[in-house]
Amino acid sequence: VPNLFPNDEVDRVVNDTRPKAKDAGRSEAKDNVWQFFIETVRDKLHIVLTMSPVGAALRVRMRMFPALVNCCTIDWFLPWPDEALLGVSSRQLSAIQGIEDDLKASLSKACCSIHQQVLVTAGTFEARLRRKVYVTPKSYLDLISLCMEMMLEKRAEKELALKRLQTGVDKIDEANSVVVNLQEELTKMAPFIQQKIKEAEELIPVVTEEQKKADEIKEKVSGEEKV
């Protein structure tokens, strides 16, 4: 890349590189040392460009920058096998605490099955409608993240419902305890109550007789007032 470094930095790079160029058996002239520096950088500097095939952006970049094809090593990543999908999902789900291992394994298999089914459906969609739907590893990671988020959300809802249920059970136990105490008190007071009832029944004839006498006196007094 021309004019990538200003002159003062070029001189500093040349001075720092000259001993290494000398050790490599190269000339110590400035141009030769600079060329040795460029060759060293070219051999040791590796740049990785990751591009998604979705849309027309990749085709546009290839046309605008032919060096991306001519001067680069292109790695096409094929769809992941089931072993890789299960390995990734198992590792991601292992970070969740408080979930049984059997449930994690089942969820891992479910994520793998869903992803593979989406790939098949995407192929059918392309064959019928000539429209390409890209299902990338990022889509699989998003699926796992969604499953983890839903699991944590449902677990929080379950814990809240369990807490409410436990509160209700505690209230019922408290009410039962109060009822039991009241029953014990009533049982202890039962003889006293029976005694009071008996005394009240014994007083009924006396009260009735006294009431009768009071009525007679009242009638007598009423007759005297009329006279």
C-alpha positions as CSV (number, residue, x, y, z in Angstrom):
1,V,0.0,0.0,0.0
2,P,1.8,3.2,-1.1
3,N,2.3,6.0,1.4
4,L,1.0,3.8,4.2
5,F,3.8,5.2,6.6
6,P,5.1,8.7,6.8
7,N,8.8,9.2,6.1
8,D,9.9,9.4,9.7
9,E,8.2,6.1,10.5
10,V,9.7,4.5,7.4
11,D,13.2,5.5,8.6
12,R,12.4,4.1,12.1
13,V,11.1,0.8,10.6
14,V,14.2,0.5,8.4
15,N,16.5,1.1,11.3
16,D,14.7,-1.5,13.5
17,T,14.6,-4.1,10.7
18,R,18.2,-3.7,9.4
19,P,19.7,-6.1,12.0
20,K,17.2,-8.8,11.0
21,A,17.9,-8.2,7.3
22,K,21.6,-8.5,8.0
23,D,21.1,-11.8,9.9
24,A,19.1,-13.1,6.9
25,G,21.9,-12.3,4.6
26,R,20.2,-9.4,2.9
27,S,21.8,-6.0,1.9
28,E,21.6,-3.2,4.4
29,A,20.6,-0.6,1.8
30,K,17.4,1.2,2.7
31,D,15.4,-0.1,-0.3
32,N,16.5,-3.6,0.3
33,V,15.7,-3.4,4.0
34,W,12.3,-2.0,3.3
35,Q,11.6,-4.7,0.8
36,F,12.7,-7.3,3.4
37,F,10.2,-5.7,5.9
38,I,7.4,-5.9,3.3
39,E,8.2,-9.6,2.6
40,T,8.3,-10.4,6.3
41,V,4.9,-8.7,6.9
42,R,3.5,-10.5,3.8
43,D,4.6,-13.9,5.2
44,K,3.5,-13.4,8.8
45,L,0.4,-11.1,8.5
46,H,-2.8,-13.0,8.0
47,I,-6.1,-11.2,7.6
48,V,-9.4,-13.1,7.9
49,L,-12.4,-11.6,6.2
50,T,-15.8,-13.2,7.1
51,M,-18.6,-12.4,4.8
52,S,-22.2,-13.6,4.7
53,P,-23.6,-14.9,1.4
54,V,-27.0,-13.4,2.1
55,G,-28.2,-10.9,-0.5
56,A,-26.2,-9.3,-3.2
57,A,-23.5,-7.7,-1.1
58,L,-21.0,-10.5,-1.6
59,R,-21.3,-10.4,-5.4
60,V,-20.9,-6.6,-5.3
61,R,-17.8,-6.8,-3.2
62,M,-16.2,-9.4,-5.5
63,R,-16.8,-7.3,-8.6
64,M,-15.5,-4.1,-6.9
65,F,-12.4,-5.8,-5.4
66,P,-11.2,-8.7,-7.6
67,A,-8.3,-9.2,-5.3
68,L,-10.7,-10.9,-2.9
69,V,-10.9,-13.7,-5.4
70,N,-7.5,-13.6,-7.0
71,C,-5.3,-13.0,-4.0
72,C,-7.2,-14.7,-1.2
73,T,-7.7,-18.3,-0.1
74,I,-11.5,-18.8,0.1
75,D,-12.9,-21.2,2.6
76,W,-16.5,-22.3,2.0
77,F,-18.1,-23.6,5.2
78,L,-20.5,-26.4,4.5
79,P,-23.5,-27.2,6.7
80,W,-22.6,-28.5,10.1
81,P,-23.1,-32.2,10.8
82,D,-25.2,-33.5,13.6
83,E,-22.2,-34.1,15.8
84,A,-21.0,-30.5,15.5
85,L,-24.6,-29.2,16.2
86,L,-25.0,-31.3,19.2
87,G,-21.5,-30.4,20.5
88,V,-22.2,-26.7,20.2
89,S,-25.7,-26.8,21.8
90,S,-24.5,-29.1,24.6
91,R,-21.7,-26.7,25.5
92,Q,-24.0,-23.7,25.4
93,L,-26.7,-25.3,27.4
94,S,-24.2,-26.6,30.0
95,A,-23.9,-23.0,31.3
96,I,-27.5,-23.1,32.6
97,Q,-27.7,-23.9,36.3
98,G,-30.5,-25.8,38.0
99,I,-31.5,-27.8,35.0
100,E,-31.3,-31.6,34.9
101,D,-28.8,-33.2,32.5
102,D,-31.5,-35.3,30.9
103,L,-33.4,-32.1,30.0
104,K,-30.3,-30.4,28.7
105,A,-29.6,-33.4,26.4
106,S,-33.1,-33.5,25.2
107,L,-33.1,-29.8,24.4
108,S,-29.8,-30.1,22.7
109,K,-31.2,-32.8,20.4
110,A,-34.3,-30.7,19.8
111,C,-32.2,-27.8,18.7
112,C,-30.2,-30.0,16.3
113,S,-33.4,-31.5,14.9
114,I,-35.1,-28.1,14.4
115,H,-32.0,-26.7,12.6
116,Q,-31.7,-29.7,10.2
117,Q,-35.5,-29.5,9.5
118,V,-35.2,-25.8,8.7
119,L,-32.4,-26.6,6.2
120,V,-34.6,-29.2,4.5
121,T,-37.5,-26.8,4.4
122,A,-35.3,-24.0,3.0
123,G,-34.2,-26.4,0.2
124,T,-37.8,-27.2,-0.6
125,F,-38.7,-23.5,-0.6
126,E,-35.9,-22.7,-3.0
127,A,-36.9,-25.6,-5.3
128,R,-40.5,-24.5,-5.5
129,L,-40.3,-20.7,-5.5
130,R,-36.7,-20.1,-6.6
131,R,-36.0,-18.1,-3.5
132,K,-33.0,-18.7,-1.4
133,V,-33.3,-18.7,2.3
134,Y,-29.9,-18.8,4.0
135,V,-29.6,-20.8,7.2
136,T,-26.2,-20.1,8.7
137,P,-24.4,-21.2,11.9
138,K,-25.4,-17.8,13.3
139,S,-29.0,-18.9,12.9
140,Y,-28.3,-22.0,14.9
141,L,-26.6,-20.0,17.7
142,D,-29.6,-17.6,17.7
143,L,-31.9,-20.7,18.1
144,I,-29.9,-21.9,21.1
145,S,-30.0,-18.5,22.7
146,L,-33.8,-18.3,22.2
147,C,-34.2,-21.7,23.8
148,M,-32.0,-20.7,26.7
149,E,-34.0,-17.4,27.1
150,M,-37.3,-19.2,27.0
151,M,-36.1,-21.8,29.5
152,L,-35.0,-19.2,32.0
153,E,-38.2,-17.3,31.5
154,K,-40.4,-20.4,32.1
155,R,-38.3,-21.4,35.1
156,A,-38.8,-17.9,36.6
157,E,-42.6,-18.3,36.0
158,K,-42.5,-21.8,37.6
159,E,-40.6,-20.5,40.7
160,L,-43.1,-17.6,41.1
161,A,-46.1,-20.0,40.8
162,L,-44.4,-22.4,43.3
163,K,-43.8,-19.5,45.7
164,R,-47.4,-18.4,45.5
165,L,-48.6,-22.0,46.0
166,Q,-46.3,-22.4,49.0
167,T,-47.6,-19.1,50.5
168,G,-51.2,-20.5,50.1
169,V,-50.3,-23.8,51.7
170,D,-48.6,-21.9,54.6
171,K,-51.8,-19.8,55.1
172,I,-53.9,-23.0,55.1
173,D,-51.6,-24.6,57.7
174,E,-51.8,-21.5,59.8
175,A,-55.7,-21.5,59.6
176,N,-55.7,-25.3,60.5
177,S,-53.5,-24.6,63.5
178,V,-55.9,-21.9,64.7
179,V,-58.9,-24.2,64.2
180,V,-57.2,-27.0,66.1
181,N,-56.4,-24.6,69.0
182,L,-60.0,-23.4,69.1
183,Q,-61.3,-27.0,69.1
184,E,-59.0,-27.8,72.0
185,E,-60.2,-24.8,74.0
186,L,-63.8,-25.8,73.3
187,T,-63.1,-29.4,74.4
188,K,-61.6,-28.1,77.7
189,M,-64.6,-25.8,78.3
190,A,-67.2,-28.4,77.4
191,P,-67.7,-29.6,81.1
192,F,-68.0,-26.0,82.3
193,I,-70.5,-25.2,79.5
194,Q,-72.5,-28.3,80.4
195,Q,-72.6,-27.2,84.0
196,K,-73.9,-23.8,83.1
197,I,-76.5,-25.3,80.8
198,K,-77.7,-27.5,83.7
199,E,-77.8,-24.6,86.1
200,A,-79.8,-22.6,83.6
201,E,-82.3,-25.5,83.1
202,E,-82.7,-25.7,86.9
203,L,-83.4,-22.0,87.1
204,I,-86.1,-22.1,84.4
205,P,-88.9,-23.5,86.8
206,V,-87.9,-20.9,89.5
207,V,-88.0,-18.1,87.0
208,T,-91.3,-19.3,85.6
209,E,-92.9,-19.4,89.1
210,E,-91.5,-16.0,90.0
211,Q,-92.9,-14.7,86.7
212,K,-96.3,-16.1,87.4
213,K,-96.3,-14.5,90.9
214,A,-95.2,-11.2,89.3
215,D,-98.1,-11.4,86.8
216,E,-100.6,-12.0,89.6
217,I,-99.3,-9.1,91.6
218,K,-99.4,-6.9,88.5
219,E,-103.1,-7.9,87.8
220,K,-104.0,-7.2,91.4
221,V,-102.4,-3.8,91.3
222,S,-104.1,-3.0,88.0
223,G,-107.5,-3.9,89.5
224,E,-106.9,-1.7,92.6
225,E,-105.9,1.3,90.3
226,K,-109.2,0.9,88.4
227,V,-111.2,1.0,91.7
